[in-house]
Amino acid sequence: MADDRLDKAGDAAGLAAMIARAADPKRGLPPVDRWNPPFCGDIDMEIRADGTWFYMGTPIGREALVRLFSTVLRRDEDGKTYLVTPVEKVGIRVEDAPFLAVEMTRTERNGEQVLTFRTNVGDIAEAGPEHQLRFEIAGERGELKPYLHVRGRLEALVSRAVMYDLVELGEVVEIEAKAMFAVRSGGVVFPVMPADELERLSQ
């Protein structure tokens, strides 16, 4: 068991070193969308729906390490998520969304509401034309799940606590001649669901 833990620690350290060489914090996020390295297979890394990262079945407890890994995440057209550096690309598993939106602030700009979100790995995204909000009704209980576009093809699942605050800001508007419950941010109206289904949301 001790040797197994050492192997895991060594593998994780090697992976972190590889990414650290590619990521330069002084320049912001690395340009992963411009890199086209060879695919080197999948690794035993998973991002759970609650935002927890696991490596070889063990939670990654170091926040700095998770943030480092998050800077080189990329979701490709095949729908899979990878860690990408200039020299290699490795596949990982994502249970739901790779990020979790854990905080939301409301401000006004030019008389319009602006909603800004912070993710569990430190990304800041302002909902609007560049960062769209979308809403799904999922599961047997029909639970509302909001998602925010963060960067590239990567999204953040809005945490349940933040989702309740978000819904409080909703209103009924007419979209294509249909009454819709929607949320506004940055000059964009994001439809949540038909207004006649709103009662189910409050149950």
N, C-alpha and C positions, 0 to 999 in steps of 0.2 A: 504493500500500500504506500509506504514512504517513497519507494522508487517511482511508483506511478505518479505521485504528486510532483516529484522532481521533474519527471518527463513532461508533465503538463506545464509546469512553470517554465521549463526551458523552451518548449514549443511556443508558449505565449510570448516569452521574452524575445525570441527570434522573430516572431511575426511583428511584434511592436517595433523592433529595431528596423525591420524592413520598411514599415510604414513611416517611421520617424525620418528615415532618410529621404522619403518622398515628400513629406509634409514640412513646409516651412512656415511656422506660425507668424513670422514677420510679413509674409505675403498673403495671409488669409487662407482660405480653403484652396487646396491643390486643384488644378484643372483636370479632374478625372475624366470629364467628358471628351477631352482631346487626346487621351491616351488610348492606345490600341495594342496592349501587350498580349502575349499568348495566354490561353486558358490553361491553368495548371492543376485543374481538378477542384473538387469540393473539399472543404475542411469541416471539422465537427464544431461549428460555431452556429449558435441560434440566438435570435432576438425574440423573446417571448412577447405576448400581447401586452403585458404590463410594463414593457420597456426594459426588462432585465436581460442582460447579455450573458449567455452561457458559452463556455469553451470546454469541450470534451466532458460535458455533463456537469460542470462546476460553474457557479455564478462568478462573473468577473467583478470582484469587489472594488477594484481601483477605479474611481471615477475618471481620473486623468487618462487611464488606458482606454476606457470606453469612448471617451471624447476623441482620442486619437484615432481609434478605429472608425468612428463615425465620419471623420473628415474624408475618408477615401471610399465611402460607400457609393455604389452606383447600381441603379436598376436598369437593365437593358431591355431591348425590344422583345426579348424572349420571355419577359415577365419575371426573370430571376434576378436576385440581388447578389452583388459581388463586392469584395474588397479589391481595389484596383490601384496598382502602382505603375510606374513607367515600364517595369520589367516583367510583371506577372499579374494575373487575374485569378482569384480563387472564389468559388461559390460558397455562400452561406445560406442558412435557412432563416426565414422570417415568418413568424406565426401570423401576424396581422400586418401592421405597419412598422417600419423600422424606427420611427420616432414616436414620442408621446408628447402632446402639447399639455404642459402642466401649469401654465399661467396665462392669463389674458388680461390686458388692460384696455380700457375704453377711453379714447380722446376724441376731440373734434378738430376738423381741418376744413376751413372754408364753409362752415356750417354743416358739414357732413360727418357722420359717425365713422371712426376708424378703430378697428379692432386689431391689436397687436398681440401675437402669441410668442411664448418662450417654450422651447422644447426641453426635454430631459437632458439633452446633450449640449444645450447652450445656443442653439440656433434661434434667431429672432426673425419672425416673418409677419408682415402686415397683410392681413386679408384684403384682397382687392384684385385689380387686373392681373398682377403678376403672381399672386398667391391665392389661388381659388379655394373656396370652401365647397365641399360636396357632402351630401348626407345619404346614408344608407339605413334601411330598416332591416335588421338582421336577427336571426335566431327564432326559435319557436315562440318567444314572448314578444317578438316584434320590437326589439330595442332599437332606439335611435343611436346611430354611430356617425358622428361628424369627423371628416378628414380634412386636413389642411395641406395644400401643396407647399413643400418647403424648398426643394431645389432639385433640378434635374427631373427624374421621374419619382422622386422620393416624397412620401407623405408622412404626416404625423396624425395619429389617432388622437382626437381631443379627449382628454381624461374625463371621467364621469363628473367629477366635481366642477370642472371648467365647462362641461357641456350644459349643466344646469344654469350657470351664469349666462352662457351664450343664448340659450333658449329664452331666458327672461328678456332679452333684447329683441326678440322676434316680433313681427307684426304681420297682419293679413294684408296682402297686396294683390292686385289683379295682374296676372301674367298670361298673355295669350288668351284673354277672355275667361280665365279661370281663377277663382279665388285660391291663393296659395299663402301658406304660412312661410315667411321668409325672414332672412337676416340681412341687414345692410352693412357694408364696410367699404371704405375707400371708393365710394361712388358706384359700387356694384351691388346688385340685389341677388342674393343667393337663396334660391328656393329650397325649403326644407321638406315640405309635404303639402298635399292638398289641405285646405283649411277645414274641410269637413272630417278629416282624420285627426284633427288636433286634440279632440277629447281623449282619444286613446293614448296620446303622448303623456297626458297628465295623470293617467291611472297608475 
